């Protein structure tokens, strides 16, 4: 897969003191995007693997970002300790292929809601992370979600990301600027 120059922007907004919202238009129908949200193998290509998310149950998220980059890149020192960490999440709402809501970090950092809206043969994904209690707050979670959604967007467009961690570093600055404006 050839990588085009990725433009890092941060289409993010703070919708409450403890909540952020991000949107992306993805080059795939809602049914395909749904699979990338719920099937662990596909989810591991843009976010975290673990186990499949199913209605009314729990599923695991496993931190292993090695599949996110096309090149072999080391974890930055401040993230290396998290590699291999896992959380058990709870599925709160499961309405294929339009709505998925789950806990995040075993519920310690609220919930994440994924809403899918068809736009022709594409999908508008609206992600809302609410109940953020971490001291790193909207800045850290926003840059993470922005990075991961950029990877998803690139993968669904048939492209790749050479270096996820370089993308993540760029995203941190873009999110900081977006949240301060």
N, C-alpha and C positions, 0 to 999 in steps of 0.2 A: 504494500500500500504506500503510495506516495503521500507525503505530508505537505499540505499547502501551508503557507504562513498563517498561523493561527492568530487572530486578532483577539486579544484579551480585553474584554469589557466586563463590566459588572452590572448586568441588569438585575439589580437587587434593591429591595426596599425594606425598611423596618416598618412592620405593620402594627407593632405593639412593643412595649419596652423589652419583652422577652420573646419576640417573634420576628422572623424574616420571611420574605417571599422572593422567589426567583422564577423566571419564565424562560422557556426555550421553545423554538419551533424546530421539530426534528423531522428528518427525511425518512419517515416510516409511518405506516398506519398505526392507529392505537393498539391493535392486537399485537403487533411486533414490539412496540414500546412496553406494553404490559409484560411481555415475556422477559424483557431486559430488567424489569423491576422485580419480578417474582421468582424467576428461575436462577438459582445460585450460580450456575456455570456462566450464564450470560451476564448476570450482575457483577461477577468477578472481573469482567473485562472493562468495566467503567467505574466501579465503586468497591464493593466488598463481596466476597463469596460467602461460603458457609453452607446453609441449607435453604431449600425452597420455602418461600412464604406461601402459606395456605390459609384458607378461611378458618377463623376461629381458633387458630393454633399459635404455637410459638415457632420461631425459626432463629437460626444463628447467623450473625454477621461476623466474618473473620477478616481481620486486617492483614492483607497481603497485597501490597500495591505493585508487585513485580509484573503483573499482567497489564498494567496500565500504560507502560512505556514500550515503544517498539525497540528501543535499545536497552541493553543492560545498564541500569543506572543504580548507584547505591542510594539507600535511604539517607536523608540528611540526619546528622547526629541527633537533633532534637526530636525526630520522629522514629528513629531506629528502635527505641525501646518498646514502641507500640506494635511492631511487627509480630504477628502471631496472636495478638489479643483477640478475644472473642466476647461477644455479648449475646445474650438470648433476648430476642425481641418478641413482642406480642402483636399479633394482627388485630387491630381494632375494627377496621372496616375493610371489606374485600368485595368490590363490585366491579368485576371485569367487564370490559377493559376501560373503565372510566375513573375509578376511585380506589386508592389504597391508602390506608392510614395505619401507621405502626408506631410503637414506642421507639425511643432512640437511646442508646447506651443503657439498655435494660430499664428504660423509663427514667433514668437519672437526669436526662436532658430532654425531657418532654416527649413530644410526638412529631412525626413527619407525615404530612399529607401530600400525596401525589394525585393531581387531577389531570386527566387526559381529555383533550378536546379535539375531535377530528377537524382538519382543515384540508379538504380535498384528499390527496394521498399522503398528507403530512399530519403531524400531531403537535398541538400546543400542549406542552407540559408545564403545569404550574405546581411548584413545590413550596409548601409552607412548613417551616420548622417553628413550632411554638413550644412554650414552656422551657426555654433555654435557661438553665440555672448555673451553668458553668461560669467561672470567673472570666474565662476568655470571651464569652458572650458572642454577640452577633458578628464581630470581626472575624474570629477564628472559624466559627461554623459557616459564616458566609463565604469566606475564601475557600474552605473545603468544598462546600456544595458547588460554588462557582467552578472550581477546577474539575470536579467529578462530572458535572453536567456538560462541561466543555468536552471532556473525553467521550461521553455518551453521544453528543452531537457529532463529533468527528467520526466515531465508529459507525454510526448509522448512516453517515454520508459516504462511507466507503474509504475513509481516510484513517490515518493513525496519528498518534502523538509520540514524537521521538523521545521526549523526556518529561514525564509527568511532574517530576519535582521542580523543574525549571518553570513549567506551566503554573504550578502551585505558587511559586515565589512571585511570579508576575500577577497572579490572581490576588494575592494578599494585598499588594499595593493598589490594584484597581478597586477592590472591595473597600479598602480603607477610604479611598477618595470618594467613592459612591455613598458610603454611609455618613461621611462628614459633610457632604453637600446638601 
